[in-house]
Amino acid sequence: MKVDSHHHLWTLSRGDYGWLTPDLGAIYRDFTVADLEPLLDAAGIDRTVVVQAAPSVAETEFLLDCAAETARIDGVVGWIDMEAPEAVATLKRLARNPKFVGIRPMIQGMADDAWIMRSDLDPVFDTLVAEDLSFDALVLPRHLAPLQMRMRRHPSLRCVIDHGAKPEIASGRIDEWQREIARIAEETACMCKLSGLLTEAGDTPTHDRIRPAADHLIACFGAERLMFGSDWPVLNLAGDYAGWVEMVASIIADLPEADRNRIWAGTAQEFYRLPRA
């Protein structure tokens, strides 16, 4: 069993992908379920979780519609305006769809590094815990300390750090990231995605270039808190689906079989409450 815990789908004509501009040539086009399924078949991926790529509830509803098209998508991580007066009501409404598993605010692009600590967000976090929904933390290394503070306030929150918090692999400046990621792994129950590392490696998205960061994530979180994700189609900026699956297989090849199975599927299934069939 293999689960891709993190990929996207989008249709440009929807018009709410502000970050997706023509200069991102390799990914500036539609990516649909029909594009995804042959890649899953070729790479031996059984199920997936699709993750928001636009800050709109409309996109979340679009992704839920996509998930209804195929049994391959077991979960949808959506978006709500966590600051809106109707945030809790919107969250509860979306949660009525069995494939809706949680939310992801786009923290990496926010001007306030400590946004996640705002007290007016507490009711949304309370609701996530009460409804047994998940929280994807799209953060950069500088956001890890505020995230840790949020986790102290909501220790029961099911939180996963996307893309290992995007270490600065290209520049080689990962020392502070290593310290902060080790601290949050030790002091909170956060999980982490083994995803997105290739696009942080700049002009050299190679196995050797990303291996130190990947090994650090494995050492900090262990297989029981680490899950495979492709970050497709953003992945196409630095590689391709089959190549990333092969690279992850190489990185975890020396782990015990039970640990490999956790990274490939078990952690994501447990975290997102996905079907085990």
Phi, psi and omega in degrees: 000131176227135180236127172271108186276002185199101170215173182234165169219142176205156175233114189304324184296347177295328168082012181245020178260078186299330182279344188268098187244162185301336180293346176269057193314314185295338183239006180272070175196175178288143172229117190240175174303322180295329175286325186286315192299321176297327177293320177297315180300314183293327184265358179073033178265127186271315186222164182217167167237124179263139189240143181304150175227003179222144181276067179208144174294328179300321178292322176301316179294325174299316180293324175297324175294318177299317181296330179289342181283338189214142176285350182290330181269111181269338185212152177235121171263113187254200183221141166224160173280099185293344180268351185285148178302329182266014186303312182295318179297319178297317180299315180293324178296312180297325182294346177290341175278122185297341179270354177279120187246344181170191184230162175217106169284152184269070188297326185302335182260005184277144182290328183266109181297335182260018182309319186297344181269359182300131183292335180288352175273349184306317181299327178291315178296321176301319182290321176303315179294313184296323182270002181057045176256162186257166179228116174269124181262100176273087189235160170256169182308325182290347180268354186292322179294313175299323178298319178298321177295319176300319181293331174294324180286327180231071185295341180271359180295130173279105186237136174234135180272118181286139170056032178059023183066022172054066176298149182279070184295321184299320182274343183082001182270081183242003183299312180294319176303316181301318180293314184291321181290325177294321181294314182290328176293322182284324191257356177226175177264013180305144169258181186210149177258130172276083187203164170071002185287326182300319183285351174267358186266005176065227185281355182233068180280070185245165177305310184296328183288321184267348187303317180300320179292317180297316179297324179294320178297318179297317181295322184282315187262335185069164184297332183288350179231019181235138182225144178287138171214150182266328191058026174289143001270001175305326175311327184296345175291339185230348183190211177214168188300308183298320181295321179292320178299317178296321181294317178296319178302320179292319182297322184259009188301327184272358177283156175301154183304319180298323178290319177299318180296324177297313182294320182289328187210311192302318182295315180295318180299318180291313185296313184270002180058047183274157174300147182263355184297000000 
